[in-house]
Amino acid sequence: MASQNSYKLRCSIPGHEMDVRGLATAAFPEGAFVSVSRDRTGRIWVPNSSPDRGFTEMHCMSGHSNFVSCVCFIAPNDTYPRGLVATGGNDNNICVFTLDNPQPLYTLKGHKNTVCTLSSGKFGTLLSGSWDTTAKVWLNEKCMMTLQGHSAAVWAVVILPEQGLMLSGSADKTIKLWKAGRCEHTYTGHEDCVRGLAVLNNLEFFSCSNDGSIRRWLVTGECVHVYYEHTNYIYSMAVFPNSEDFVSTGEDRTVRIWRKGECAQTIRLPAQSVWCCCILPNGDIAVGASDGIIRVFTEAEDRIASAEDIQAFEDELSKATIDPKTGDLGDIKVEELPGREHLDEPGNRDGQTRLIKDGDKVEAYQWSVSDGRWMKIGDVVGGSNQQTSKSVVYEGKEYDYVFTIDINEGGPSMKLPYNVTEDPWLTAHNFLQKNDLSPMFLDQVANFIIENTKGHVVGPAQQEGGDPFTGGNRYVPGSLGNNTGFGADPFTGAGRYIPGSDSVPNSSAPGGVADPFTGGGAYSSAALRRTTTNIYFPKTDGVTFEQANVSQIMAKLKELNAGAPQEHKLTEELLGSIDQLLVSVCASNSEPAPSMQQINLLWKATHWPEDIVFPVLDILRLAVRHPQVNESLCGEAEGVQLCNHLLSLMRPEGRPANQMLALRTLCNCFSGRHGRSLLMSQRETVLLRAADLASVCNKNIHIALATLVLNYSACFHSQPDLEAKAQCLSVASRALETVQDKEAVFRLLVALGTTVSSDQTARDLARSLGVNSQISKYSSVSDPSKVAECCQLVLKELV
């Protein structure tokens, strides 16, 4: 750097509509740079000669169908004398642009998940990193090699000056050195995801991490220095031309300039996440943040913004709200804070923060060495350890909480506002939709909200044991008195159906190993290893939901019947008739078969209002296993009516209890010939509706959905119906994007294995759907062991 002046604002560029996620300098025009954003665009900015010392948008590049995550500039060559711009996105693609065309010159496809980092090298070489845990080397529009070895997302890549050496940093906390496609060294030391890499020279490089540290490494493997100043995740770094000083940005709202190994200046922004930075040829620093604004800072006096623009920036900063939960300001004890007089004392270093109490408010200030004054950087809202009555203002509205959510491995962070009066599941759903994120995160986000708002409820607390659907005392469809025990089914009785939990051993299990679906005793992985038999698939018979607590189901039915609308209310005689049917279908001895009158009565009761129908559905779920009921309700005339009624209860906006019990009823229909025939004929409609329920965050629904897919795959195993198998594969693959419960995952894996077993065409189709990479993460699951063992067998089928 030419001087030791402090950096000050040059200009603010409000060109993007969402977070600015990547910046890169361009070789042409002079002084230009490129930005990319979550608004799915890239933009080229060129300096203008106007009095505001700002930049003008040369053109907007589009080509990605989802967020754009990263950008790099490919050096000029004979074919492209102005160079090229490469961008990576959440659509798994890399788009390559010329500097004079807003549409891609070509698109590189090959990654199976978000491309989140890019680096260019000599001869047009391009290196990419992805959430699919791989890095890829591209040349002449082709993937030349794939670098495999990381166990989590590759967040950072860089090509070293020495030809053939490449670095990758990952959410697995490691950095790897690659040569000719082979990992030569693994660097360990970071305690969290590695988010950025920057080359110093042929022998040294920097790394930054979610652990809040920057490390300086020798290529030979030694970490020679660790730098601490950031108070939260560090997202990006850039090195000045002197190959010594550097700049870093992070989740603590700061840009930090480092000189001779020390943090010489801290610049705070009115945005929580400062995602990226680049150093322009004239030494100015461009930074992109979560507010969609690019800000350029300069140390040259003739490029500093006008006094009015600087004041506007400081005013915006002073109005920012700082959430102590981010940890950026340490533990705050409001009662111990000093008053405004504390600002009369000068700071002792640039960027030092000081909190003062002004009446009921807590304000944060930062010391500016260059200006010799304390500059307000925001209002602190709430306390660090407890929720206060003070609301948080976010996007002009007041909320009880504004959370920082880390969706992907190690980040990135997004803001989620929440009031305690809201439904956490609905809030999570809306958050994912707003940010165009996969519904697979619904469970994770909702549980985060619930966990972090414990003890903060509005209105009277519900009595312990209150029915979550009706408010009455319990039949939680399925509990067992006061202690349901491990795996207890909250809907259907004596414990959740857990494959292998039956007390009667299955004599047909090979090698003495309990059947993972129906056998008794503990499943022994050691026993499996002693045998070469695959006990998991192909599965050729259906899996049903058998458990029930007859007395509790009837008690709930009678309770709800008492408050049912008059036209639906059952007499004591009719209740007794349903009770007899339930006992009959659940009995193991030779009870009288259900009469047609009882079956018709049950069918009529299934049309109760949706808020009270669930105990009737529970009885239906048990009844369709009986041959007489299966034939009567699933026959040619009545079967389509039954199917349509169950599908109507499975609407995505329906009640979870009804959705789950309708799915279980469909699963149990497979136990009879008429039910199987009905569901085979209605396969396309049933699976289409069922697949929509993968996005409903309820593990019991997911297990029932997985079982339905499994039962279909069992029916089609020996049939050459490729269209049916394709739908089974598609639904299973889609469900695996969302489902987290291990039992549901296991059943989906068995369904996949059953579908591809002994069918080369189905195997080819599964490979084309990317099933291998999708399920490989389950091959190392240790509990329960059957998940990993089944996954490994499926992967073996797909080799």
N, C-alpha and C positions, 0 to 999 in steps of 0.2 A: 504494500500500500504506500502511496506517495506521501501521506502525512499522518499525523496522529490526532486529527480532528475527530470529534464525535459525529456519529451519523445522525442526521435529522431527516425529517420527511421531505421527499422531493415531490411526490404526487400520489394520489389515490386513484385507482382505475376500477370503476364499478361496472365492468363489462359482463361478468358472468351472473347467472341467476341462482347458482348454488355453489357449494364449496369448491374452491380452487385447489385441485389435488396434485398438480405437477407443473413445474416451470423448467424451461431450458433455453439457453442463449442460442441464437441463430447466427450463421456466418453472413447471412444476407437478408435484408439490407443492414447496413452498419448500425450497431447498437440495438438491433431488434431482439425480441425474445418471444417464446411460444408458451402459452398457458393451456391447461386442460382442466375440465371441471366435471362435477357430478351432473351438470346440466346436459351432458352427452356431447359437448362441443369442444373443439380446440380453437384457439384464436392466436393470430400473429399480430404482435404489437410493434410499431416502429416509432422512434422518437419524433416529436414534432417541434416546430420552432415557435410555437405560441408562447405567450407570457406565462402560462401555467406550467411550463417546463414538463409537460406530460407526454403521453403516448397516444397514438391513433391506431385503431384496429385496421389492419391491412385487409384481412378477410377472416371469415369464420369457417372452420373445417368441420364437416359432419360425415359420419360413416359408421359410427357405433350405434348399436341398438340399446345400449345401457350405459351406465356411468362410465366416464373416461377416468382412468386411475393414474396414468403415468405418461411421461413423454420424454423423448430424447431426440437430439439432432444428429443426423448421419452426415459426416463430413463430405464436402464436394468431391466429385470425381469427373472424369471426362464426359460421362453420359449425363450427369446432373451437376453442372458447374456451380449451382447455387446450393447444393446439398438437398437433403430430404428430411422430413419430419416423421418420426414413428410414434404412434400413440397406442397404448394398451388399455383394454376396458373390461368391464364386468360381463361383457358378452363373450368372453374367452378369446377374443380376436385381437390381432395387431393390425392397425391400418397404417399404411405408409403414403405420405402426401408429398407432392412437390410444393414449392413455396408460392406458386401462382395459380393453384387450382384447389377449390374448397372440397372436391370429392377425392377419394383415395385413388392413388395410382394403382395399388394392389393391396390385397388383404392376406395376411398370414394366419392360417388356421392350424391348430394342432393341440393347443392347451385345452384342458378339460375343465378349467375353472378360471376365475378372474386373473387377468394379466395385470400385475400390480407394480412391476418395476422393469425398466429397460435401460440398456447401456450399449453404446456403439463403440466399435474399435476400428482397426485398420482394414483397408480393402473392402469396406462396406459390411463388415461383420456386425451382426446384431445379437445381443444376448438378452433374453427375457426370463423373468421369474414369475411364478404363478402360485395361487392358492392350491393348485393340484400337487404341490410339494416338489415340482420339478423346475429346472431351468432348461432353456432350449437355445441352441446356437443356430442362427439363420444366416444364409448367404445366398445371394442371387434368387431370392424369393422361395428358397427351399429350406426345410429344417435339416441341418447337417448332422446334429447329434442332440440327444436328450441327456441332461445331467441328473442322475437319480442318486439319492443318498440321504436327503433330508427327510425327516419324519413328520414335518408340518409345513405350513405355507412358506414359500420363499418370498420374503418381503423386500429384499435388496439384492441387486447384482451390480457388478462393475467389472470392466475389462482393464487389466493392468497394462502399463506401457510395454512391458516385455511380451513379445509375441507368443500367444498361446496360453497365457496365464489369465485365469478368470476367478472371481470371488463371488460367493453367494452367501447371504445372511438369511436366517430363517426364524420362524416362530418356535423352532425346537431349541432356541437359545445358542445355536452354534453358527460359526462361519466356516465355509469350506473353500479350499483352494483347489482349482481344477486345472489340469493340463492335458490336452488332447482327449478330453472327455473323461478323464480318470481323476478321482479325488486323491490329491497328493498330501493334503494335510487338513485336519479339523481343529479349529481354534475354539477353545472353551474359556469361559470366564464371566460372560454376561449371565445375569440371573433371570432374565425375561427375554421376550422376543427381540431379535435384532431387526431394527427398522430401517437403518440407513448405512451406506458405505461410501467412503470418499478416498480417492487415491492422493497420497502426498508425493510420492516419487516412485522410482523403480523398486525400492526396498521397503517402503512403509505405507500404511493406510490407516484410516480412522474407521471406527464403527460407532453407531449410537443405538440406544435400546430403550425399550419400555421400562427398564430398571432405573432410568434417570441418569445413566452414566454415558460418557464418551470414552472410548478406549483407543489408544494409539498402539499399533501392532507393527512388529517386524514381519516381513513375509516369511521369514524362517520359523515363526511361531511364537515369539516372545511378546508379551504385552509389556510395553515399556512405560506406559503412563495411563492413569485413569483420571478423568476430569469430572468433577461434581459441581453443579450449580443449578441445573434444572430441577424443578420440584415435581415433575410429572413426566409422562412419556416424552421421548425425544423422537421426532419423526424424520428430520432431514438435516443434512450437512452440505456445506460447499466450502472448498478450499480456495484461498486467494492465490494469485499468480506467484507470490513469493514462496509458495510451498511450505509455509509455516503457520500463518494465521488462517483462521477459519470462522465460519458462522454456523449457528445451529438454531433450530426452531422446534417447538413442541407443544404439548397439551397444556402447558402452564401459561399460555397466552403470550409467550415471549419470543423475541429474536435476540440471540446473544452473540456478541462479537468477541472473539478470542484473539488476544495478541500475546505472543511469546508464552503461550501456555496458560495465560490467566484470562478470566472473563473480564474484559475491559469495559464493556458496555452492555446494558440490558435495555431493550426497547419492548415495552408492553403494548399489546394491541387490544382494541375493543372487540375481540373475538376469542372464544375459548381455545379453538384448535388452530394452530399455525402449522399448516400441513407441509409446506414446501418452500424452498428458497433457491435462488441462483445468483451468481455474481456476474454482472454485466462487464463487458470489456473495459469500461471506464472506471471500474471499481465500485459502482453503485450496487446495491443489494435489492433484489426484487423478492417479495414474499407473498405467498397465497394463503388464505385463511378460510375458516368455516363460514364467514359472513359473505363469501362470494366476491370479496374485494381484493385486488392486487395492490400492494403498496410498495413504492420504491423509495429507498432511503439513500442519502448521499452524504459524503463528507466534504464535497466541493461547495464552497460558499456561493458560487454563481448558479448552482442548480437547486439550492434549497428553496422550498415552497415559500409562498408569500406569508407574511405574518398572519393574514386572515385565514389562510388554509391551515397553518399550523395551529392556530387557536381553535379552529373548527375540529381538528383532529383531537386536541386535548380535551375539548368539551365532550366529544363523543366518548373518549376514554373515561372521563370522570363520571359519566352517566352509566357506565357498565355496572352490572351486578356480578359480584364474586361469590360463588357458592363455596363455603368453607369445606364442604364434603369432598372437594377435589384434592384437599391436602396441600394446596399451593401456599397457604398462609400459615400452616402449622395449626396447633390446637389453640382455639380462641376462648379465653375466659373474659367475657364482656365486662364483668364487674371489676376486673383488675386493669382495664385499659386506661391510659392517661387521656387528658383532654387536649384541646386544640393547641394549648401552650407548648405541647411536646414538639410541635413543628417549628418552634423558634430555634431548636438545636439543629445544627447542620448534620447531614449524614457523613459517614466515613468511607463510603465507596459507592460507585455508580450502580444503580439498580437496587440499592438497599430499600426494603419496604418497611413501612411504619404504619401501625393501626392506631387510630385515635377514636375516642368516643365523643360524639357531638349530640348531646341530649339522648334520645332513644336510638340514634343511628350509629353504626360503626362504619368509618370511612378508611380506605386504604390509600396510602401515598407512597410514591417512589422518589428517591433522591436522584437528581440529575446533576452530575458533576459539571457538565458544560454550562448549564444555566445557573448553577449554584442555588437551586431551590427544590422544595418538595412539590411534586406534581401529583395531583389526584388521579388515581387509576381506577376508582370504582367504589361502589357501596357494597359492604359485606352484608349478606342476607342470611339470617338463621344462625345457629350455633354449630360447632363442629361435632358435638356429641349428642345433641338433642334437638328436636323439632320445636321451633318457637311459633308464636302466634303470628309472626310477621310473614306475609305471603311473598313469594318470589315472582317478580314480573318477568315474563318471557314472551317475546313477540307481541308486546302491548297488553297481555292478559296476566291476571294474577293466578298463581298456582300454589298449592301447599308444598310441592316438591318440583324441582327440575333436575332430573337424573342425567348423569353421563353414562351412556350405554355403549359397551364394547361388544359389537356383534360378532366380528370375525376373530380369528386367532390373533390375540394380542392387540386388537383394535380393528378398524379405526373407531373413534368415538362419535356419538351423535347425541343430541339433546332430546330428552323425553319429559315433557311436562305432565304432571299428574295431580289430581285432587283426590282426597281420601273418600269423597262421595262417589267416585267413579268406579266402574267395574274394571279391575286390573286386566282381565282378559280382553275386554273390548278396547281398552287403552292400548294394550300391546298390539292388538290386531290393526288398529288405526295407525299406530306408529310404523309398523312394517309396511303397510300400504303406502303411507305418505313418503317413505324413504325407498320405495321400490325394492324391498328386501324379501327374501324367500320366507314363506310361512313356516319353514322348518324351525325358525327361531322363536315362534310364538310361546312355547312352553318356557323357554329360557328367559325371555323378557318378562313375561307375566310373573314367574316365580321370583325374579329379581325385584319387581315392584312389591310383591307380597312380603318378601323377606325384609325389605328396607323400609316398610311402613308398618311393621308389627307394633301393636299397641296404639296405633293412631286410627281409630274408627269413628264413624259418625253414627249416632243413634244408639239405641239399647243393644247390648250384646245378646246374641241368640243363646237360648238355653242349651247347655251341653246335651247332645243327643237330639237336637231339633232336626226335623226332616228338611234337607236343603231344597226340596222341591215344593213342599206344601206348608212348612212351618209347624206342622203337627208333631206329635211324638213319634218315635221312630219305627218304622220299617225303613231302614236306609236300604233301598231294595238290596238286601243281602247280608246284613251283619249277623253276628252270632252272639247275642246277648251283649254283655259289657266288654268283652274282649274278643275281638275278631281274630287276633293273632296274625302272624306273618302271612302276607299274601291274601288277606281277607278280601272277599269280593264285596264292594259297597253296594251291589245291586241284587245278587242272586243267591246269597245264602252262605253255606258252610265253607267259607274260604274261597279265594280266587282259584279258578281252575288252573292248576300248575301241572304241566305235563310231567308225568313221572311220580306224582304225589299219591296216586291210588294205592290203597293198602294191599291190593292183590297183585302179586307179580305176574308178568306176562310171560307165559312159558315159551312163547315163540321168539323172544328176544335172543339174538345170537350171543354166544359166549357168556351167558349169564348176565349180560348187561341189561338193565331195566330199559324198557321202551321209553324214549324221551317224551312220548305223548301220553301213554296210558299205563306204563309199567309201574311196579312198586319198588320201594326201597330207594336209597340214594343212588343217583346216577354216578357211575364211576368212570372217570376219564381214563384211569389206568387200565380198566378192563377193556375199554375200547382200543387202547394202544396194543393190547395183546391179540387183537383180532384184525383181520384185514377186511371184515364185512362192514359196509356202509349201513349203519342202522337208521340213518336219517331219511334218506330218499332213495328211490322214488317212493312217495307215499301214495298208496292206491285206495285207501279207505278214508272216509270223512272223519273230521275231528268235531266233536260236539261239546256243548256246554251242559253239564249234567247236574252240577251242584244246586241244591235248593233247601230252603227252610220253609216247609209247608205252613207251619203255624204262623210264622211272621208274615208271610205273603197274604194269608187269609185275614189276619188281623188288620193289615193295612188296607186291604180291599174293603172290609166292613167299615173301617173308619172313614174312608173317602166316600163310600156309598152313602153314608149318613148325610154328607153335605152335597151330594151330587144333585144336579138339576132334576126336577121332578120327572121329566120324560126319560131320564136314564136310570133313575133309582130302581134298585132291585129289591124285591120282597125277601123276607127271611127264607121263604121256600126256595126262591131262585138262588139265593146265596148258598143255601145248603146243597143245591144241585151242582153248583160250580165247585164247592168244597169236595163233593164226592168225585167229580171228574179229576180234580187235582190229586186226590189220594190215589185214584185208580191209575193215573198215568205215571205216578212216582213209585208205585208199589213194586216190589221185586217178586211178590208171589202172584198167584193167579186170581187177582181181583177181577170183578166183572168189567168187561170192556166198556168204555164210555158209550153212552147212548147217543143217537142222532139228536135227540132233544137237548142233551147237555152240550154237544158240539155246536149246535146252532146258537144256543144261548151264549156260549163263549165268543163265537164270532160276532154276535150282536154287541156284546160288551166291549169288544175291541174298538168300537166306534164312540166310546166315551170321549168327553173333551180331553184335549191333549195334556192339560195340566194335572189330570187325575188318572189317566189311563195306564200308567206304567205297571201297576201290579197285575192288571189284566194281561198286558204283554208278557209279563214274566210267566204267567200261567200258560199262555199260548206257546211261549218258547219251550216249556217243558212238555206240553201236550203234543206238539207236532212230531215228537219222537215215537209216539205210539202208532202202530200200523193203522189202526182204525181212523185216528184223527188225521194222519198223514194222507190217507186215501181220500177222506172226505173233504179236507180243506185244500189239498194240492191236486185234486183231479182235474180233468180237462175243463169242466165247466166252472168250477169255483177257483181253480188255481190262479188264473190271471187276476181275479179280483183280490185274492190274498196278496199276491205279489205287488199289485198296484197300491194297495193300502199300506203295506210295509214301506214301500218306496216313498210314499207321501210323508210318512213319519221320519224318514231319513233326510228330509230337506236340510241343507246346510244351516238354515236359520232356525231349525227345529230345536226341541229340547234334548239335551245330551242323553238323559235317561232313556227317552224313547228311541233315539238314534241307535244307542248301544243295544237295547233289547230287540229292536227290529233286525239289526245285523245278526245277533245271536239266534234269533228265530230262523233267519234264512240259513244260517250254518246248520242248525238242527234239522231243517227240512231235508238235508242230504242223507239223513239216516233211513229214509224210506224210498222205495222205487218211484212212487208218484212225485215225491218232492224233488228227487234228482232230475226226473224228466222235465218237471216244470222249470227248474232253475237252468237247466241246459238250454231250454227253448227261449228263456228270457235273459240269457247270459249277457248280451251286449248292454241292455238297459240297466240290469242290476249292477254290473261292474262299473258302468259310467257313474251312476248315482253313488255307489259305495266309495269310489275313488275320491269324490269331493269331500268325504269326511276325513281324509288324511290331514286336512288343515285344521280340523277341530282339535283343540288341545285337551285330550282326555285319553289316558293310557288304556282304559277299558274299551273305548271305542276303537283304538288302534289295534288292540289284541283281537277284537271281534272282526275287524276289517281284514287283518292278516290271515285269520282263520278262514274267512270266506274265500279269499284268493287261493289259499292252500287247498280248500275243498274243490274248487274249480280245477286247479291244476291236477289234482288227483283224478278227477273224472276224465280229463282230456289227455292223461299221460299216454294211454295206449291207443289214442285216436290220431289220425293224420290230419287234424284240423288246425292248420297253421294260423288261420285268422284268430281262432280262439286262444291259441297259445301266445300269439302276439299280444292280445289284449291282457292276458295274465301277466306276461313279462312287463308290459307297459305300466299296468296298475301297480305291480310290485315295485318296479323301479321308482315310480312317482311317490309311492308311500315311503320308501326308504329315504327320500329327501327330507321327510318331516318326522317320521317316527323315531322316538328315542328309547322307549321301553324295550328292554332286552328280550322279553318274551315275545313281543310283537316282531322284533327284528328276526329272532330265531325262526318264527313261523314263515316270515317272508322269505328267508333264506331257504327253508325247506321247499316252499312253493317254487322258487327259482330252480332249485336242484331237480325237483320233480318234473318241471316243464322242459328242461334241457336234456334230461337224462335219456339216452338212447335215441336222440333226435338231432342229427347234424344240422339240419336247417334251423331248428330252434336255437341251437348253440351259436350259429353264425348271427342270427338275429340278436341274441343277447349281447354278443360282442359289439355289434354295430350300435347298440343302445348304450354302450359304455358301462355295462354292468360290472365288469372286472374292476375298474378303478373305483366304482361307486361302493362296492362292498369290501374292498381289500382292507379297509380300516378295522373291520370286525374280526380279521384273522388273528388278532393279538388280544382279543378280549379274554380276561382271565376268569371273570365271574358273571354269568355261569359259563363254565368251560364248553358247554355244548354249542354256544354261539360261534366261538373260534373254530371248533372242530368241524362244524357244519359248513362254515364259510370256506375253510380250506378245501373241503371236498367239492364245493361248488366251483371254486377257482380252478381246481384240478380238472373239472369237467370242461371249463372254458379255455383251457390251454390250447 
